[in-house]
Amino acid sequence: MQRIGSLPSDDSSPGWFHTSRLRQPRPPLIGDAQAPWVVIGGGFTGLAAARQLALNFPNDTVILVEAQQVGFGTSGRNAGFLIDVPHDIGAPDYIGDQANAKNILALNQRGQHILRDLVEQHNIVDAQLRHSGKYQAAIEDKGIAVLNAYRGGLEKLGEKVQLIEGDELKEHIGTSFYRKALFTPGTMLVQPSALVKGLADSLPENVKLYEDTPITAVDYGQKTTLHHPTGRIIADKLILANNAFGQYFGFLQGRMLPIFTYGSLTRPLTAAEQASIGGKDFWGVIPADPFGSTLRRTHDNRILVRNSFSFNPDGRHKPGYTDKVRQSHRLSFERRFPTLTNVEFEHTWGGGLAMTRNGQGFFGQLRENVYGALGCNGLGTVRGTATGTLLANMLAGKNESLTEFLLAAPKPNWNPPEPALSIGVNFTLRTGQARAGLEA
Ligand SMILES: Cc1cc2nc3c(=O)[nH]c(=O)nc-3n(C[C@H](O)[C@H](O)[C@H](O)COP(=O)(O)OP(=O)(O)OC[C@H]3O[C@@H](n4cnc5c(N)ncnc54)[C@H](O)[C@@H]3O)c2cc1C
C-alpha cells in the first residue's frame, strides 16, 4: 500500500468562495464503495472528466472524490479568466510554432465552449460568465515590447487584436497607470468558485460526488484500491485529475513544480468610488510580464489583484504567507488606483498551480487502468475542462484530433534534484518578481 505523502490544505480565505452562493456540500463517503470509474479531484479537470464519463457510460456509476469542498480549492481561487489565445513565453512572438499554437487555441476554445454551454444549459447565472475579452497591459518598456511582439504573433495566427493606448485605455479600465494594452476579444471572465459549485450541482445523476473525502493511500493492481479516512473505494479504472497531487500517487514525481500564486478582493466600491475611477463596469487585465499583476473589476464592483508566487513543494499553503502578500497587493492596487486608498481588501488567499519546466502537462495513460490529466501550468480553467472531457472521450473510444495532439505532445521535463531545485526555483521567483518592476 502506498501512502499519499501530502494532502491538499488551502487557506481559509478564498474570496470567490466566500462571496459566492453558500452551498451544501455533498457528504463525505462513509465506508466502502466500488465503481467502474473513479475520478480524483473536484476541480475543472475532474468535474469535466466525471461529467463526460457519465454521459459516455450512462449505465455506469462514476465516483468523483474531492479532498476539500468543491469551489474551495484552486479551481475556485483563480482570477477567473477563460483565455482562448495561446501565449508561449518561450517564443519571440509569444506564439512560436503555428501548428502547435493552432492546436492550443482549439483546445482552449473547446474548454471555453464546454463551460459556456454548461452555464447556459444549467442556468449557472451566478458564475457571471461574460464575453468581455481581456486587456494584456504594460507600463515598462520591456512590457510594451512584449505587447508589440505578441500582436505580430497573434495576427499571424489570424486572431483579432486591438492596441489601446493612453487616455483611451483609462476609458476602458478606469486607471491611467498603464501605457498600452493589447485587447483580445475571445476571453471570457467568470466568478470561478460560483462556476465550479454550479458545475458540481449539475452533474449527471450517475456521478456520485463525495466531498471532504481525501484519498490517503492507494494499492495498484488489476483494480485500484483507494483508501480514505473511513473505508476503501475499488475502481476498475482510475482517473487522476488532482494536478500537482498526482505526484503523491506515484506519477510524474520530480516533474511537477507546485507553485502558489495569490489573489486579493476589495470590498465592493461605492457608487461614488465607481464614478471616480470611470471605465467599463466589468473588465480583466493580465500583465505583459508573467511576474506582473492581474487585475479585474468584478460583477459586484470589487477590484481583484493577483500577483506574487511561492514554491510550496508539498502543494499545501504556507500559514501566515498571505499577510506578507497582502502588502504587495496593496502597493499594486494603490499604484493603479491612487484615489481609492480607503478601499480595503476583504479577502487575500493563495492557490496551488502545477507548473512544469517545459510548460507541458500530462495527458493519457499512467499505468494499467490508471489515466491522468495533470500539470495545469497556470491556465487550467479551460485547458482542464478540455483535457478532462477529451480523456473521458478517449476512454470511450472516441478519439479526436485534439486527443492525438495531446498524446503526441512532449511530457513534462525532469526537475533537478533537491536542494538545487528549491534554490533554483526560489531564485527564479525572487528575481522574476524583482525584475517585473512597476508591472508587479
Ligand atoms: C490566484 C490564482 C489565479 C489563477 N488565475 C487563472 C486564470 O485566470 N485562468 C486560468 O485558466 N487559470 C488560472 N489559475 C490556475 C487554475 O486555477 C488552475 O490551472 C486550475 O484550477 C487547475 O484545475 P484542475 O482541476 O486541474 O486542478 P485543481 O483545481 O487543483 O483541482 C484538483 C483537486 O484535487 C483535489 N485533490 C488533490 N489531492 C487529492 C486527494 N488525495 N484526494 C482527493 N482530492 C484530492 C484538490 O483538493 C483539488 O480540489 C489561477 C490559479 C491561482 C491560484
The ligand as a Gaussian input file, in Angstrom:
#p B3LYP/6-31G(d) Opt

LIG

0 1
 C       -4.590000      33.039000      -7.752000
 C       -4.719000      32.185000      -8.997000
 C       -5.107000      32.765000     -10.208000
 C       -5.271000      31.965000     -11.350000
 N       -5.836000      32.524000     -12.461000
 C       -6.197000      31.734000     -13.515000
 C       -6.966000      32.265000     -14.580000
 O       -7.361000      33.435000     -14.573000
 N       -7.268000      31.434000     -15.613000
 C       -6.885000      30.117000     -15.630000
 O       -7.177000      29.405000     -16.597000
 N       -6.210000      29.574000     -14.592000
 C       -5.877000      30.344000     -13.533000
 N       -5.249000      29.790000     -12.446000
 C       -4.928000      28.357000     -12.486000
 C       -6.165000      27.472000     -12.352000
 O       -6.879000      27.771000     -11.187000
 C       -5.715000      26.012000     -12.344000
 O       -4.967000      25.776000     -13.516000
 C       -6.913000      25.062000     -12.296000
 O       -7.576000      25.216000     -11.072000
 C       -6.473000      23.611000     -12.480000
 O       -7.625000      22.818000     -12.381000
 P       -7.538000      21.279000     -12.004000
 O       -8.916000      20.778000     -11.878000
 O       -6.619000      20.599000     -12.945000
 O       -6.783000      21.254000     -10.588000
 P       -7.268000      21.817000      -9.186000
 O       -8.126000      22.999000      -9.333000
 O       -6.024000      21.951000      -8.361000
 O       -8.152000      20.635000      -8.619000
 C       -7.576000      19.453000      -8.133000
 C       -8.375000      19.000000      -6.941000
 O       -7.849000      17.737000      -6.493000
 C       -8.070000      17.655000      -5.115000
 N       -7.177000      16.624000      -4.574000
 C       -5.817000      16.624000      -4.579000
 N       -5.354000      15.521000      -3.948000
 C       -6.431000      14.819000      -3.523000
 C       -6.586000      13.617000      -2.783000
 N       -5.538000      12.933000      -2.303000
 N       -7.843000      13.171000      -2.536000
 C       -8.923000      13.850000      -3.016000
 N       -8.825000      15.026000      -3.684000
 C       -7.592000      15.495000      -3.938000
 C       -7.751000      19.071000      -4.620000
 O       -8.340000      19.355000      -3.375000
 C       -8.272000      19.947000      -5.750000
 O       -9.543000      20.494000      -5.479000
 C       -5.010000      30.562000     -11.298000
 C       -4.619000      29.989000     -10.084000
 C       -4.468000      30.779000      -8.946000
 C       -4.057000      30.132000      -7.655000

